[in-house]
Amino acid sequence: MQRVPVNGCELENSMDTVSDTGKGIKKRKRGIIYLSTIPPYMNVAKIREIFSQFGEIGRIYLQSSAKPGEKRKRVPNQFTEGWVEFKKKKVAKTVAANLNNTQIGTRKKSRYYDMIWNIKYIPRFKWVHLSERLSYEKAALKQRLRAEISQAKREAQYLQSNVEKSKRIKKRKAIDTGEE
């Protein structure tokens, strides 16, 4: 199985272990929030800076807006959506509840002043689900590209056969007109 690019984050298990008072080991579940819109010029470092003040962050993944195979321009990479994994599920829930529909930038001169967070906590969602979805999308894209290439080859072959037929017909007409 393919892993999600972690954008500079360390990979760890999806659960942390916390020792309880003599009752054994309790597994602490992680929480993942979904950012449906990422403002322009916001990157992983900025998101880590903003969200780390609420709690410890595990992994961050931002979906790039660039299409695969497209040439990169001089403008910084812009993102369409993102996922942030917090080490504690409770922190993720409170961040989603408190920051949803709030202003990103508080100062008027901030480039994010007019932007609003659109955050949703995703219950029972694991990082593995995200990596599976991304690998599925990648495989679907490859399949679609293969289908387009084979369709283009068929069209080119059909066109080539029609050109050859046309040449043969012209030769026959030239031979027939030359005999008469």
C-alpha positions as CSV (number, residue, x, y, z in Angstrom):
1,M,0.0,0.0,0.0
2,Q,1.2,3.5,-0.9
3,R,1.6,6.1,1.8
4,V,0.4,9.6,1.7
5,P,3.1,12.3,1.2
6,V,3.5,13.7,4.7
7,N,4.8,17.2,3.7
8,G,7.7,17.2,6.1
9,C,6.0,15.4,8.9
10,E,7.3,12.2,10.6
11,L,5.4,9.0,10.1
12,E,4.1,7.3,13.2
13,N,1.4,4.8,14.1
14,S,-2.1,6.2,14.1
15,M,-2.4,5.7,17.9
16,D,-0.2,6.8,20.7
17,T,0.1,4.7,23.8
18,V,-0.5,6.3,27.2
19,S,0.1,4.4,30.4
20,D,-2.9,4.5,32.8
21,T,-2.6,4.1,36.6
22,G,-1.7,0.4,36.7
23,K,-4.6,-0.6,34.4
24,G,-2.3,-1.4,31.4
25,I,-1.8,0.5,28.3
26,K,-4.5,2.8,26.9
27,K,-4.4,3.8,23.3
28,R,-5.0,7.4,22.6
29,K,-6.9,8.0,19.4
30,R,-5.9,10.6,17.0
31,G,-8.3,13.1,15.4
32,I,-8.3,14.3,11.8
33,I,-9.9,17.5,10.6
34,Y,-10.7,18.4,7.0
35,L,-10.0,21.8,5.5
36,S,-12.3,22.2,2.5
37,T,-10.7,25.4,1.3
38,I,-7.1,26.5,1.6
39,P,-6.4,30.2,1.0
40,P,-3.8,31.2,-1.7
41,Y,-0.2,31.3,-0.5
42,M,-1.0,29.2,2.6
43,N,1.3,26.2,2.8
44,V,2.1,23.3,5.2
45,A,4.4,25.4,7.4
46,K,1.8,28.1,7.9
47,I,-0.9,25.6,8.7
48,R,1.3,23.9,11.1
49,E,2.1,27.2,12.8
50,I,-1.6,28.1,13.1
51,F,-2.9,24.8,14.4
52,S,0.1,23.9,16.6
53,Q,-1.0,26.5,19.1
54,F,-4.1,24.4,19.9
55,G,-2.3,21.1,20.3
56,E,0.3,18.7,19.0
57,I,0.0,18.0,15.3
58,G,0.9,14.7,13.7
59,R,0.6,14.8,9.9
60,I,-0.6,17.3,7.4
61,Y,-1.6,16.7,3.8
62,L,-2.6,19.4,1.4
63,Q,-4.1,18.5,-2.0
64,S,-2.3,20.4,-4.7
65,S,-4.4,22.4,-7.3
66,A,-1.9,21.6,-10.1
67,K,-2.9,18.9,-12.5
68,P,-0.6,16.0,-13.0
69,G,1.7,16.5,-15.9
70,E,1.2,20.2,-15.9
71,K,4.2,22.4,-16.1
72,R,5.0,24.2,-12.8
73,K,4.8,28.0,-13.0
74,R,6.7,30.5,-10.9
75,V,3.8,31.1,-8.6
76,P,3.9,29.2,-5.3
77,N,2.0,25.9,-5.1
78,Q,-1.7,26.5,-4.3
79,F,-3.8,23.9,-2.5
80,T,-7.5,23.1,-2.8
81,E,-8.2,21.0,0.3
82,G,-6.3,19.6,3.2
83,W,-6.3,17.2,6.2
84,V,-4.6,17.8,9.6
85,E,-4.0,15.0,12.1
86,F,-3.9,15.9,15.7
87,K,-2.3,13.6,18.3
88,K,-5.5,13.8,20.4
89,K,-9.0,13.4,19.1
90,K,-10.4,15.8,21.7
91,V,-8.2,18.6,20.5
92,A,-9.2,18.0,16.9
93,K,-12.9,18.2,17.8
94,T,-12.4,21.5,19.7
95,V,-10.4,23.0,16.9
96,A,-13.0,22.1,14.4
97,A,-15.8,23.5,16.6
98,N,-14.1,26.7,17.6
99,L,-12.4,27.7,14.3
100,N,-15.1,26.7,11.8
101,N,-16.6,29.9,10.1
102,T,-14.1,32.2,11.8
103,Q,-11.8,34.7,10.2
104,I,-8.3,33.3,9.4
105,G,-6.4,36.6,9.7
106,T,-7.2,39.0,12.5
107,R,-5.1,42.0,11.4
108,K,-6.4,44.1,8.6
109,K,-3.1,44.0,6.7
110,S,-3.0,40.3,6.8
111,R,-3.4,38.6,3.4
112,Y,-5.9,36.2,5.0
113,Y,-8.0,38.9,6.6
114,D,-11.0,38.3,4.3
115,M,-10.8,34.5,4.4
116,I,-12.9,32.3,6.6
117,W,-12.0,28.8,7.8
118,N,-14.2,26.0,6.7
119,I,-13.2,23.1,9.0
120,K,-14.9,19.8,9.7
121,Y,-13.9,17.1,12.2
122,I,-14.2,13.7,10.5
123,P,-15.3,11.0,13.0
124,R,-13.9,7.5,12.7
125,F,-11.6,8.6,9.9
126,K,-8.1,7.3,9.8
127,W,-5.0,8.4,7.9
128,V,-5.1,5.1,6.0
129,H,-8.5,6.0,4.5
130,L,-6.9,9.1,3.1
131,S,-3.9,7.2,1.6
132,E,-6.3,4.6,0.1
133,R,-8.4,7.3,-1.5
134,L,-5.3,9.1,-3.0
135,S,-3.9,5.9,-4.3
136,Y,-7.3,5.0,-5.9
137,E,-7.4,8.5,-7.5
138,K,-3.9,8.0,-8.9
139,A,-4.7,4.6,-10.3
140,A,-7.9,6.0,-11.8
141,L,-6.0,8.8,-13.4
142,K,-3.5,6.3,-14.9
143,Q,-6.3,4.2,-16.3
144,R,-8.0,7.2,-17.8
145,L,-4.7,8.3,-19.4
146,R,-4.1,4.8,-20.8
147,A,-7.7,4.8,-22.3
148,E,-7.1,8.2,-23.9
149,I,-3.8,7.1,-25.4
150,S,-5.3,3.9,-26.8
151,Q,-8.2,5.9,-28.2
152,A,-5.8,8.3,-29.9
153,K,-3.8,5.3,-31.3
154,R,-7.0,3.8,-32.8
155,E,-8.0,7.1,-34.3
156,A,-4.5,7.5,-35.8
157,Q,-4.5,4.0,-37.2
158,Y,-8.0,4.5,-38.7
159,L,-6.9,7.7,-40.3
160,Q,-3.7,6.1,-41.7
161,S,-5.7,3.2,-43.2
162,N,-8.1,5.6,-44.8
163,V,-5.2,7.6,-46.3
164,E,-3.7,4.3,-47.7
165,K,-7.1,3.3,-49.1
166,S,-7.4,6.7,-50.7
167,K,-4.0,6.3,-52.4
168,R,-4.9,2.8,-53.7
169,I,-8.2,4.1,-55.1
170,K,-6.4,7.0,-56.8
171,K,-3.8,4.6,-58.3
172,R,-6.6,2.3,-59.6
173,K,-8.4,5.3,-61.2
174,A,-5.1,6.4,-62.8
175,I,-4.5,2.9,-64.2
176,D,-8.1,2.6,-65.4
177,T,-8.0,6.1,-67.1
178,G,-4.6,5.2,-68.6
179,E,-6.0,1.9,-70.1
180,E,-9.0,3.5,-71.8
